[in-house]
Amino acid sequence: MKFNVFSKSGYARRGELNFLKGKVQTPAFMPVGTNGTVKALEVENLLETGSEIILGNTYHLMLRPGDELIKNFGGLHKFSNWDKPILTDSGGFQVWSLGELAKITEEGVSFQSPYDGKKCFMSPEDSMRIQANLGSDIVMVLDECTPYPAEYEQAKTSMELSLRWAKRSHAAHQSNSALFGIVQGGMYEDLRAQSLEGLEKIGFDGIAIGGLSVGEPKEEKTRILKYLAPCLPSEKPHYLMGVGKPEDIVEAVFHGIDMFDCVLPTRNARNGQLFTSYGALNIRNAPSKSSNEPIDSECRCKVCKNYSQGYLNHLDKTNEMVGSILNSFHNIYYYQNLMHEIRLSIESDSFAKFIKDFYNKRHLEVPKHLI
Amino acid sequence: MKFNVFSKSGYARRGELNFLKGKVQTPAFMPVGTNGTVKALEVENLLETGSEIILGNTYHLMLRPGDELIKNFGGLHKFSNWDKPILTDSGGFQVWSLGELAKITEEGVSFQSPYDGKKCFMSPEDSMRIQANLGSDIVMVLDECTPYPAEYEQAKTSMELSLRWAKRSHAAHQSNSALFGIVQGGMYEDLRAQSLEGLEKIGFDGIAIGGLSVGEPKEEKTRILKYLAPCLPSEKPHYLMGVGKPEDIVEAVFHGIDMFDCVLPTRNARNGQLFTSYGALNIRNAPSKSSNEPIDSECRCKVCKNYSQGYLNHLDKTNEMVGSILNSFHNIYYYQNLMHEIRLSIESDSFAKFIKDFYNKRHLEVPKHLI
């Protein structure tokens, strides 16, 4: 993987990731393909939204259908017919989300498979082997996500474990794929700095920020992001994991983030929550029923071109799969178009104007820390 | 609507239906779009399968979202973005399927909406008005489906009611769309003949056969079909309602049927039942899990080109919507390709050879009545 930054607008960066499997324009949004497919969107549709890279969930895939099986099919790209880049997470976050069903030791994580109750164990070395079996283009180190809230000592212990795991991940990583480290440290700036310093010493191809959007107030997230931004190595891609809403992405780009992933556009789509230039639209609400208007009159996606809110409201009410398909298409298209417009504005050094327009259309004031 | 028969092979006919909204090659298969969408297939996909006409269910659409609402959107074509021909059923069959929740009188059918419990009533005149609101290209008369088994007197009474309703439907039909009559009469040949004669006296644009595939043994269906075949008016399209499996379609084409509809390909797809040249394949079964083979090595659809059984097995096991999408696409493509090959064989007067090959590939003997 090669990474180049072409232009900047403030901290915001316009770049390109270069893989054997293709190029990815940054800032980039990665739709989440939990089970080897982005929910409700077949590959053709996904390409049509402008998606250039997707995320695969190691935890889900190692359990079903199993990473060895996927390896036998020639890797996740061949298995799923997606031949552009894939980033895989380490599986750690999903295990961590199991709560009491998971046990974390120095050696790694133990947990029960929710499918067959089988006891499973994953070390940093296992995670590297599994992600290699999947044939990932960007491999993530195994880390422990620090919960919120966490006392200083707890956050410190957790961050230090993640750092030791990062070292073991790095040592075990043998494929040609890129390997990203993950900054932890909870809401403590000095711990975040130590984590980043430790990762930089080991040497990774990219730096991810983990342990945000885990329940903390928005101000806390902003504070950590703002603190970390100037410290991130400028020659490497910066990836903010699991983020987020359109406004969160805009904020993070402002702070110099290059990569994002989030289940929000697809999950919300299935619940009738649609993203528009003017804010969110709930297609289930009464006004949509008789509306011949598209979801978003400014959107140029095929759904907005061909279908009314009334039709989508009807599909939602009748639980028709095509409703989820069209809603998901629109939401992912919205996200990709948002990234496209962000990139254009950085190229022309007018990201500040982009932010102003973004908030104006929503009839909201631009938050002070983004001015 | 105009209908031309180009060529024949035995009773089998190769023709074309001509509508303002486009041409339909016959014998034709119509995917079922119950709620104004074929389940799991957006319009683009449906076109890619070669579908030229779809069926809309009047009963479902009149209740949700309501035919007046659809009329306000410019009709079902505009509402659903399908701009090729649409055939709508009368709503009678679905009401009849409600069993004890429906009451049939001379005037029409009374029933309770399963959605809000509201009392509904539909007369033949209502059905015509509703189908006109939907903007259907082929309107079906309201009929009563005779149950199986039925005593002679019951079947006679029911058939005669259907005939009176056919007359009222014909009188009330005012749009430019085609209107089809429906032959009833249960398993009694003389009643079937009387029904057909009565319909011909009224004068319809096409003749449908109803009241088959309602639970009778296969031999009974074959007997009625064989009996009716030579009696059907040769200048009009013949439509066998709600049929069926690939072998049922082949048999009916042999007897001179031109049009079919059935939920089987889409419903089975959602349950992992896939159609192939060699018979049915259950993608849920163990052998598919590790198979890198396509569903059907002879099929040229995009699913068979791009995806393995192993991947589809995985999508099915993880309940991923994309599994239903890909399975539905393949099954509808299979049906449309079956119709395409049937049409080619009739053109070259080799339908008998087609039937032989069809059964040979399944390692089955050709049924005697098809030789």
Interface residues (C-beta under 8 A of the other chain):
Chain A: N35 G36 T37 V38 K39 A40 L41 E42 V43 E44 H60 R64 P65 L69 N72 F73 F79 S80 N81 K289 S290 N292 K302 N306 Y307 S308 G310 Y311 N313 H314 L315 K317 T318 E320 M321 V322 S324 I325 L326
Chain B: N35 G36 T37 V38 K39 A40 L41 E42 V43 E44 H60 R64 P65 L69 N72 F73 F79 S80 N81 K289 S290 N292 K302 N306 Y307 S308 G310 Y311 N313 H314 L315 K317 T318 E320 M321 V322 S324 I325 L326
